[in-house]
């Protein structure tokens, strides 16, 4: 099953954070995201942390990625299709 995410309402994120969020929502890991965007995995982690902060997701949560996906879909920022 392939998951595809599309950023549809980017009112709170930078363009790069939007790209990272789309790939997070598409079930990509940090190394894959870094390779796809031509940045380091540490930079992906930094963008992810800012995304979590802007979406009011605590990075210490057991699965911050799932919480960020849920929050972004609920706020209409991302649309996910399978």
C-alpha positions as CSV (number, residue, x, y, z in Angstrom):
1,X,0.0,0.0,0.0
2,X,1.4,3.4,-1.0
3,X,0.5,6.4,1.1
4,X,0.6,9.8,-0.6
5,X,0.2,13.1,1.2
6,X,-0.5,16.5,-0.3
7,X,0.0,19.8,1.5
8,X,-3.2,21.7,0.9
9,X,-3.2,24.6,3.4
10,X,0.2,25.9,4.6
11,X,-0.7,28.7,6.9
12,X,1.8,27.9,9.7
13,X,4.8,26.1,8.2
14,X,7.7,27.3,6.0
15,X,7.9,25.8,2.5
16,X,10.6,23.4,3.6
17,X,8.7,22.3,6.7
18,X,5.7,21.7,4.4
19,X,7.9,19.4,2.2
20,X,9.1,17.5,5.2
21,X,5.6,17.1,6.6
22,X,4.3,15.8,3.3
23,X,7.1,13.1,3.4
24,X,6.5,12.3,7.0
25,X,2.8,11.8,6.2
26,X,3.8,9.6,3.3
27,X,5.5,7.3,5.8
28,X,9.1,8.2,4.8
29,X,11.9,8.0,7.5
30,X,14.4,10.7,8.2
31,X,17.2,9.3,6.1
32,X,14.9,8.9,3.1
33,X,13.5,12.4,3.5
34,X,17.0,13.8,3.7
35,X,18.1,12.0,0.5
36,X,14.9,13.1,-1.3
37,X,15.4,16.7,-0.3
38,X,19.2,16.9,-0.6
39,X,19.7,17.8,3.1
40,X,21.2,16.1,6.1
41,X,19.2,13.8,8.4
42,X,20.0,16.2,11.3
43,X,18.3,19.0,9.3
44,X,15.2,16.8,8.8
45,X,15.2,16.3,12.6
46,X,15.4,20.1,13.1
47,X,12.5,20.7,10.7
48,X,10.5,17.9,12.3
49,X,11.0,19.5,15.8
50,X,9.7,22.8,14.5
51,X,6.7,21.1,12.8
52,X,5.9,19.4,16.1
53,X,6.2,22.7,17.9
54,X,4.0,24.6,15.5
55,X,1.3,21.8,15.5
56,X,1.5,21.7,19.4
57,X,2.8,18.1,19.4
58,X,5.2,17.3,22.2
59,X,8.3,15.8,20.7
60,X,8.6,13.5,23.8
61,X,5.3,11.8,22.9
62,X,5.6,8.1,22.2
63,X,4.9,8.7,18.5
64,X,5.2,12.3,17.7
65,X,5.1,11.6,14.0
66,X,1.6,10.0,14.3
67,X,0.5,12.9,16.4
68,X,1.8,15.4,13.8
69,X,0.1,13.6,11.0
70,X,-3.2,13.5,12.9
71,X,-2.9,17.2,13.9
72,X,-2.1,18.3,10.3
73,X,-4.9,16.3,8.8
74,X,-7.4,17.6,11.5
75,X,-6.3,21.2,10.8
76,X,-6.7,20.7,7.0
77,X,-3.0,21.3,6.4
78,X,-2.4,17.9,4.7
79,X,-4.7,15.6,2.7
80,X,-3.7,11.9,2.7
81,X,-4.7,9.4,0.1
82,X,-4.1,5.6,-0.1
